[in-house]
Amino acid sequence: MLISRRGFFGAMAGAGAALGQEGQRPVFRIKVDMVVLSFTVTDSRNKYINGLKPSDLRVFEDGIVQKISTFAEGTKTPVQVLEDGRTRPLLERPAENAAKPGLDVRPDAFVGTNVFVLFDTSNFMYRGFVYAEDAIADFIRGLDRADSVAVYTFSRNLSRAALLTRDRSEAIAGLRRSVAGDDTALYNALLLALRDAAKVPGRKVVIVFSNGPDNASMVAPDDVRAVAEDEGIPIYVISTNEVNKDPISSGVFRRIAARTGGKAYWAKTWQKQVEAFESIREDLGNMYTVTYYPQPNPNEGFRKISVEIASDVAKKYRVRCRPGYRPRGGF
Amino acid sequence: MKAFVVAFLGSIALVSALQASPTLERARQLERSGDAVGARAMLAKAAQDAPEDVTALAEYAEFLDHFDDPQCRQAYGKLLTLLGKSGDRATRQAVARRLVMLDLLAGDRAAASRDGEAYRAAGGRLELPLAAGNPAGDTKAYIQIPGPLRSFARMAAVSTDNAMDDMMAALARNVVTNGYQASHSNEALEQTEYLKLVHRYLSQARELEKLAGAEKVIKVDSCDSPNAGDLLRILGYRMRGGCGSEVVLETVNASRAFLTTDSGFPLPELEQALRTNRPFSYDYHPTRVPVLFSADYWLSSREKEGGEFIDVFLSDPALCRLYLGMSKLDRTTAEELRKGVPVQRIRAFAHVLDFFGGMFEIRNGKAVVPGGSRAAGAWADLVGAPPDNGVAFFEKLIARDDGWMASYFDALSRIQGPALNYLTEPARLKRFYAAVRGKVTSPGPARPVFRSNADMMLLTTRLEIGPDGKPHIPGSLDIWKNLFVDHPHGKYDGKLTKSAAGWKDADDVLEALFGLCRKAVENEPLKIFMALTDLDRDRVKPLEPDTVDRLARAYRYFGSQFPIFNEAPNLSDKSILLFLDTAESINKIKEPLLRADTAGTMQALVGLWQIFIRQGSLPLARADATFSAILAPFVQVRNDRELFDGGRNGVKLLLEATGGKAARPQERMLDLLAGTSDAADVETYTQVVQEMTRVLEAQRIVSLDTLLEVADNLDAVARGEKPNLALLNGLSARVNEIQLPRASLTTVEKNALAFGYWTERHVENQRRINLRAVVEKAADKEKVKEARGLLAPFLRDTLVAYNYAHYAPPGAQILYTNPLFVRSHDFIGAQGAVHTWRTTELFGTGWPSNGGGRLVGSLAGLPYALAEAEQNFLVPRQTQALIWGDLVPQMMLSATVPRWWRVTPVQMHWVALHIRYAHSLLAGAALDPELRREVLDALSTQAVPARTLRVGSLLAEGQVKAAVEAVTPSELFAVARLMAARQKGRPGPLLAEIERLASESPDQVNYRAISAAFGTPKPTLANSYRPELLSLRTFPTLMGYSSRIMAESWESNTLYWATLADEMHVPPSQLNVRIPEWTERLVERIFASHLEDWPAVLRSLRLVGEDVRAKARSPLGVEQKAALE
């Protein structure tokens, strides 16, 4: 059956258009105005380090130190970092902020995380389908109130089962409406989820729930990873497969998670899946998000990002963030 | 105003019968210039300024009528009131009748009754047809399915958008195609997981039904009520946490839980109710589904005892096949067969009935046969029963020769005109069938999953009959004789090889082709015949016999390229032969990378030539000379420098031939690819160009300007001038942006897999090029000159990228995500298989370890392959739906290959008027039985008998809106054309307007021009990408082509979009962006149940139309539009 799923078994946040000249024709190039960078800081025992302040951080792009515009920790209210290093709540002066390019019109854009759950409902997931639904539903229920969640499902095609919402029951209803069956185009779906996520201001992550094999995608994982990297969207992957069972998929999952600042989990059992979701939730709750406008940099290619903790004199802390991005607006 | 009487057809033509007022003349001028909004405003103002002026109001009302404006009925209503005062009864009659028709079209029966009264009051005689839907008159038989329809439909993979009457047929089809598979252990069939789940669902649904009790409502009063536990047990869930806000439902029985969630049980609502301790209630009445005849007809007495109808039905694929077959017949014919043929007998031939019964027709007890009375005797001889006895005739027909006879009958029933006359000449009818039948009839054409008479259908449908009544044989008879006798690739058929020597006329060739239609393997002679017939079809001068001979013999390797020759009807034989020479010489280039670059550059230039010809940028007068001049340098390419020079020469020739204002090559190329550089609609034009620029940018393509400037600079350096370092550095910077494909396979693995090896070499070589270093290190001037050869791979990619950018389908993602997609085009293919001249194919899907999917082969099928690659990035709106893999690429290419820059407002209005005229005819047919007969007769040339009859029934019941919805836009257009010719000169506001446009703008609204403007490309059916309308019946799915031919026979989209645009007063130029956008939405909304579910496409088409109308007419939309204006 080709037309219905049930026939199986048989960011760059702000982007402005700049008018350039090439010959006689106006050429529109999208310039990156603001970089959103999410990261976690852990100690040598993998414990999250909380309570850092903007002054504790130094963000570099290709070694050039950047001036942080906004700062947020976990689900706390974001603050604007002033010229002199002081901070003030971001939400109190929406009108002022709105005038600044790159700051979205939504005043609470940087409060909480926009979580895009991408649920594999293809034939490969048939056996564990209902348990997976339960685990995802639990995860959605447990999200912080400030977080928004969207549920997308995919097999050969993507389905936007629940659009980004703070209403948990709406998201779960969307999840429960999903239909199982057909081929798996994981990377196609991931690309579309990233494109959607990229349009949303603020912090966002994509959580992929799949068992790995892909038999229908047209795009390569690394091309999709590059999009996530450039848009600053961490990808978390929960594989319901064993790590050694499908080494290619496992390797790809590991790479796209690491390169985007996310994590990969191998959770075959329902219990492990719940644990993986718990870990992701914890990650989101302990994540720092800063925004900055890149300092002048002639590099039009890949710009390497690094974050240093000024107070970490012994360099024992580990910062997990995306390694960099390409300063061009793909879409 | 003069009084006149025009009650025929229930229409009026107030304006056409009168001298048009000066206001109307001015309004028409505005309309012609594309300002329909201005025209409307002018007429509205005139009517408003003179509220008592009948002429002004009539002109305004008719204008609105011409555009299907929602205000039209109101305007006619006012006119009717005004006429009431004037006492002009005849005109009042005409206006009232028109109003009744518009009311019926709007589905407003109350208004129709009211206006009918006005008509009668004016002295007219009108009986409004009786509306159906009276339960007392419902004679249908029903069966019951436990639980809600939605849940069952989800499990059974049936669209809930289907009409209830079609539900069982859709289910039957799914059971037949997906329900059973060969058993691993024995010869019996075993149920697939799909069908097992449907059975399990029914079992669960029955448990739930029992729980629902007599009221058939599942009720849970509170979280701790006993039936909460029972319900959850059936559903396979349990509560986690105590009653209250902590309650969460979790799986306890995975099998049951899967059925619960997959069937769409409202689990979130139940969970919420339990959590808040509120009652939960869910209507669980069984679903009543209409069944053909009665349940008793389908079941044996033993089966009746065996369980409910639905269980027996699902468990018996043969029964499902029979149901499917019978459901395709029109009701009269089905009823006759039911009465006349024992069910067990007809059941044995259910597969034949399913595939070939759709055109069976019994009228007054007689079978309707192709060729009519002239062929009746021959059919009687062939079948063994006279058509006069319809039941006996069809009973014998389906049983004859394992379905071959029925397939022959079906193929001939679908055609009309000269081809039908020719093929149904009695002697020929028998002779060709004897060829089809052969000696061994098994396996029959209805045995495989798809109909295996595809070749026969193509042959009968596309056969070209000349003015002399004889079939067109390309070249000469001798060529075909020789092809069979002495074919370079071996014999097609031993018997035919022997008989070919004695062939004397065209019938002999056709007999052989009919005979080969039986072949299970690829029918190359037929494909050659059809390709060459299509080549000759529109040519100014038929191909010379020698050319035909060469093409026929070269078909196996170069057949995919033949549609190129169809692009220009004046392409000379010499140029066609030059193309073959060039292709053959490129094949001889030993160095694979040079061969790939040469083929790629040459094909890309030819691709651009095709695009420019199609869009009219390159005048036909220069087509041939430009084509051969482009090819000439590629006949002998020995190195990269010659290749670059050939490519540069091609670019120069194309730019020269297309004329236009002087501009930079890249800019000019984009202008030409967009379709125009002189667009009045700058906004649309800019949007089209920007989309292409984005593709080129995403693919890191080196601009044509840069390449040509660097090449010129190298020549200058060779003459002793200094190198332009800025230019060379610019090129280097661009080259640095090219990255190697991100692959995780080793080189050895890649070599083993073969595909992609040469494309990676191509990319790798480009990355290594450092032109500045080459120039600086060059020992002499010759070496510097040679250096421009290094640009050849870049030029190839730039030219190929132009083709890709032009055909980028709506919703494309790969082109923007994989920066190496264009560069990875593999012109060589796997080792041992030369793909260079094959059609474009898609490789690497679902292969995450490579650098993503890529296209392989020539550029001949690029539009389709690109659409195929990008289609799965569209997102179906309906959770259950998937993108229709075989249909969608054709729809997408129909939205990208044609461009509508040269379409005039008059042409668009012409199409829209025809569609509206057809609506009007259907409305009139509801009121006038004689007209109904005529309209149905016209419709029967397009629609299958079952649907024609259904439309007739709907019209008889006055359900005009439903009748209109059952007819496709292309059918409406065809019916309108036919009827407009038959009704010429008769009054009516739409027909009068059509005739006015025909006399005022014959060059714009002749059929050829309209066909070119609103047709679709048909690479499989017509061997051409040139858009045209063929007005064929919609094809079924066919073996070897799946839905591709069906998709090509679907011509409704563009006609519908044109009508929509006309109604919304969208200028034709905007079709260039609107049609791709609307098509994307159309595809995303399709919710089909099976591969022939074109009604699902029709529904989606109309939904998009409704959306567009609603948006444009919403207060906000109107405000925005006003502000823009």
Interface residues (C-beta under 8 A of the other chain):
Chain A: M1 L2 I3 S4 R5 R6 G7 F8 F9 G10 G23 Q24 R25 V27 F28 R127 F129 V130 Y131 E133 D134 A137 D138 R141 T153 S155 R156 N157 L158 S159 R160 A161 S169 I172 A173 R176 R177 S178 V179 A180 D182 D183 T184 A185 L186 Y187 N188 L191 L192 R195 D214 N215 A216 S217 M218 V219 A220 P221 D222 D223 V224 V227 I248 S249 G251 V252 G301 G330 F331
Chain B: R154 M155 A156 A157 V158 S159 N174 T177 N178 G179 Q181 T192 E193 Y194 L195 K196 L197 G236 V248 E250 T251 A254 A257 F258 T261 D262 G264 L267 P268 E269 E271 Q272 A663 R664 Q666 E667 L670 V689 Q690 T693 A698 D705 N736 E737 P741 R742 A743 S744 Q813 I814 Y816 T817 N818 P819 L842 G844 T845 G846 P848 S849 N850 G851 G852 G853 A869 E870 N872 F873 L874 V875 P876 T879 Q880 A881 L882 I883 W884 G885 D886 I1086 A1088 S1089 H1090 L1091 D1093
